[in-house]
Amino acid sequence: IVAGGEGVKARFDIDLSLYPKLILAIPINDLVHRMEVLRRYIDALDAATKAATNSDATDNAEDGAPASDTKADDVSEDADAAGSGQAPNASVELDLRAILSVCDSVGSYAVTNRRTRRGRADRTFNQYLLDTVCYLGDQIADLDEERYQHKCLPRLMASAMSVASDATLWTYAEDIFWYMEENKFPIDYKVYRHILKLSTFRNTSAFPFWKVLKVLVHDEASRSKLDMVDVLNVLHNQFPFTDAPATKSVMRSMLSLQQAALVEDGHGAPTGGSIGTPPIGIAANLDTHADRGTLNAIASAGSHCADPDMVLMAWDLADQAGLLPSIDMYESIVRAFAAAGLQDHNAFSVLAEMEASGIEPSRALIKAFGRYVR
């Protein structure tokens, strides 16, 4: 466009449909050139809109009618066109396919180029991505919510999370996520499943993976497509498990998934083979379940924040994994019941069960329990 001079530019400004065609013709990972064309496209749309507004105002002045009346008539006509299924003022509307493709280009460009950047080049690269994402977000925010934002923002959020090392981009993605939650956007389950796969041992404060998992588990079609490895990554991401509500939400989702995987008989009980064989649905491969160390850590965190429910959920996960309760889990639940207040009877019941199982409580637990019930 630039090299072609004013003649080519004039042709693009007259036929605005050439811009989206050019954007789609550029390779998806060539974000730089796609963004260059998109910016010129948006500028051309703004110029066309202003020209149309000025023309209407001039015609209106010549007829002697107030400009506000003409504007109101245009709005009414646009509403009628929208109701009939036609795009209002289509000649000056941003092409949806073009903006969606550029949102996808951010992620593709980040994945393609991130391995070749180090040091200062990496910081410049991340800053360019942040500036690009912010620009796209600002443009999308000014567009119609149902037609543009519902489709574009989930894709932009996923693309912003393509750079694992940049907390600022992830924070921006988190802002988009909560904006969509607050405004009750329809769920793009394909994007959410993609995001869940990005939870591999990354800082949980950067993005609420637990909430994404909760949304997916509540949808029957998406629940059947979840990979337990991704779900376990979300649980590990909660370490050191000090955020009790989020940790319990993840465990609740895991219990729901694993319970749904059990093959039940007519009475709702798990069916299995001979004695000593795990019921069908409980995998012999413990990689599909939380390991004992993780469950012990969760139980310990639950005891420190006086949350018996958190410890009991860890207990249930251990039971579903075919693991016997460890000494640490027994002591954690005793501490949690004692610290929670008015649950001494439950703590004594656990101590009695420990004694019946031949497990001797530690001296530290006895001292701590004495302080709680004093």
Secondary structure, 3 states (H helix, E strand, C coil): CCCCHHHHHHHHHHCCCHHHHHHHHCCCCCHHHHHHHHHHHHHHHHHHHHHHHHHHHHHHHHHCCCHHHHHHHHHHHHHHHHHCCCCCCHHHCCCHHHHHHHHHHHHHHHHHHHHHCCHHHHHHHHHHHHHHHHHHHHHHHCCCHHHHHHHHHHHHHHHHCCCCCCHHHHHHHHHHHHHHHHCCCCCCHHHHHHHHHHHCCCCHHHCCHHHHHHHHHHCHHHHCCCCHHHHHHHHHCCCCCCCHHHHHHHHHHHHHHHHHHCCECCCCCECCCCCCCCCCCCCCCHHHCCCHHHHHHHHHHHHHCCCHHHHHHHHHHHHHCCCCCCHHHHHHHHHHHHHHCCCHHHHHHHHHHHHHCCCCCCHHHHHHHHHHHC
